[in-house]
Amino acid sequence: MKYISGDELAEIVKSDKVANKDYLVVDVRDDDYAGGNIKDALNRPSREFHMGVYDLVQKTVDVKVMVFHCALSQVRGPKAARIYEETRSNLKLAQDKPQEIYVLRNGFTEFQRKFKDDPVLVENWEAEVWANAEDWS
């Protein structure tokens, strides 16, 4: 499993790269999705991820960089990245189209802590939701 730091992801998002074409952030948080997200991220809840992974692989065959995350990227994010990578490999849809697959190190909890005030990086952020975030880690 390859990881990408929040700073590295922020560089990609702020670059001239285009979301959903050059890169795609896949947020697999479930009920904990409320309170903010990485700008232009696709929410695919982990509890439903298996059901939609085939479709996701087909729709992202040309995307060069895929980044998966959950709140802390300890279980759901890495699992979704692994399922995605295995499905992509099994379908043999893009053998001639290289793709980098990453997990966001420390998940959205750390990303929002650092970048919550930057609307280019984080959207829909709600202070009330994150008031007790220190207790989560």
Secondary structure as UniProt FT lines:
FT   STRAND          2..4
FT   HELIX           6..14
FT   TURN            20..22
FT   STRAND          23..27
FT   HELIX           31..33
FT   TURN            34..35
FT   STRAND          37..38
FT   TURN            39..40
FT   STRAND          42..43
FT   HELIX           46..48
FT   HELIX           49..59
FT   TURN            60..62
FT   STRAND          65..69
FT   HELIX           76..91
FT   TURN            95..96
FT   STRAND          100..104
FT   TURN            105..106
FT   HELIX           107..115
FT   TURN            116..117
FT   TURN            119..121
FT   STRAND          122..123
FT   HELIX           127..130
FT   TURN            131..132
FT   HELIX           133..135
//
